Amino acid sequence: MEIATTTHVDVAVLDVMMTTPTEGFLLARALRQDERTKRIPLVMLTSLNTEYEAQGSSFRITDRDKDPLWLPVDRFVDKPVKPEDLVSLVRTLAGAWTFSR
């Protein structure tokens, strides 16, 4: 949060599990609630779907689950992700952000 409020950020790439198992969700919500950061495009990376699948669960979190309160991100991306796919997504979102400011 400190980086996003003290420097110029074009896109934030978050992980669901950072310091705590839900820190990515909490940070996404905090970024959306702050006037200085609420328009920064957010990408949420996670391996949760892979873990659920390994446990035999059919539960999946996808872009369809994006929600202004629970999952306030622009894109939800499963890990592993190909670096070139992530770079392409970040460039696309950064371009949209540049033109919307």
C-alpha positions as CSV (number, residue, x, y, z in Angstrom):
1,M,0.0,0.0,0.0
2,E,2.9,2.3,0.8
3,I,4.5,1.9,-2.6
4,A,1.2,2.5,-4.4
5,T,0.5,5.7,-2.5
6,T,4.0,7.1,-2.7
7,T,5.1,6.3,-6.2
8,H,3.6,6.1,-9.7
9,V,2.1,2.7,-10.3
10,D,0.7,1.7,-13.7
11,V,-0.5,-1.8,-12.7
12,A,-0.3,-3.7,-9.5
13,V,0.2,-7.5,-9.6
14,L,-0.9,-9.1,-6.4
15,D,-0.9,-12.6,-5.0
16,V,-3.8,-13.9,-2.9
17,M,-1.3,-15.3,-0.4
18,M,1.4,-12.9,0.5
19,T,2.4,-12.5,4.2
20,T,-1.0,-14.0,5.2
21,P,-3.3,-16.4,3.3
22,T,-5.7,-13.5,2.4
23,E,-3.4,-10.5,2.3
24,G,-3.9,-10.1,-1.5
25,F,-7.6,-9.8,-1.1
26,L,-7.2,-7.3,1.7
27,L,-4.7,-5.2,-0.2
28,A,-6.9,-5.2,-3.3
29,R,-9.8,-3.9,-1.2
30,A,-7.6,-1.2,0.4
31,L,-6.3,-0.1,-3.0
32,R,-9.9,0.3,-4.3
33,Q,-11.0,2.3,-1.3
34,D,-8.2,4.8,-1.4
35,E,-8.8,7.8,-3.7
36,R,-5.1,7.8,-4.7
37,T,-5.1,4.2,-5.9
38,K,-8.6,3.2,-6.7
39,R,-8.1,3.4,-10.5
40,I,-4.9,1.4,-10.6
41,P,-5.5,-1.8,-12.6
42,L,-5.1,-4.8,-10.4
43,V,-4.1,-8.3,-11.4
44,M,-4.6,-11.1,-8.8
45,L,-2.3,-14.1,-9.2
46,T,-3.0,-17.3,-7.3
47,S,-2.4,-21.0,-7.2
48,L,-5.6,-21.6,-5.2
49,N,-7.4,-23.2,-8.1
50,T,-4.5,-25.7,-8.6
51,E,-4.6,-26.5,-4.9
52,Y,-8.4,-27.0,-4.9
53,E,-8.1,-29.2,-7.9
54,A,-5.4,-31.3,-6.3
55,Q,-7.7,-31.8,-3.3
56,G,-10.5,-33.0,-5.6
57,S,-12.6,-29.8,-5.3
58,S,-14.3,-28.4,-8.3
59,F,-14.3,-24.9,-6.7
60,R,-12.6,-22.3,-8.9
61,I,-12.1,-18.6,-8.7
62,T,-12.2,-16.9,-12.1
63,D,-12.7,-13.5,-13.7
64,R,-16.4,-14.2,-13.4
65,D,-16.0,-13.9,-9.6
66,K,-14.7,-10.3,-9.8
67,D,-16.8,-8.1,-7.5
68,P,-16.3,-4.6,-6.2
69,L,-16.4,-5.7,-2.6
70,W,-15.0,-9.3,-2.4
71,L,-12.6,-9.5,-5.4
72,P,-12.1,-5.9,-6.7
73,V,-9.6,-6.7,-9.4
74,D,-9.4,-6.3,-13.1
75,R,-8.1,-9.8,-13.9
76,F,-7.7,-13.0,-12.0
77,V,-4.8,-15.2,-13.2
78,D,-4.0,-18.8,-12.3
79,K,-0.4,-19.8,-11.5
80,P,1.6,-21.0,-13.1
81,V,1.4,-18.3,-15.8
82,K,3.7,-17.9,-18.7
83,P,5.8,-14.8,-18.2
84,E,5.0,-13.6,-21.8
85,D,1.3,-13.9,-21.0
86,L,1.6,-11.9,-17.8
87,V,3.7,-9.3,-19.5
88,S,1.1,-9.0,-22.3
89,L,-1.7,-8.6,-19.8
90,V,0.2,-5.9,-17.8
91,R,1.0,-4.0,-20.9
92,T,-2.6,-4.1,-22.0
93,L,-3.9,-2.9,-18.6
94,A,-1.1,-0.3,-18.3
95,G,-2.2,1.1,-21.7
96,A,-5.8,1.2,-20.7
97,W,-4.8,3.0,-17.4
98,T,-2.7,5.5,-19.2
99,F,-5.5,6.6,-21.4
100,S,-8.2,6.6,-18.6
101,R,-6.3,9.0,-16.2
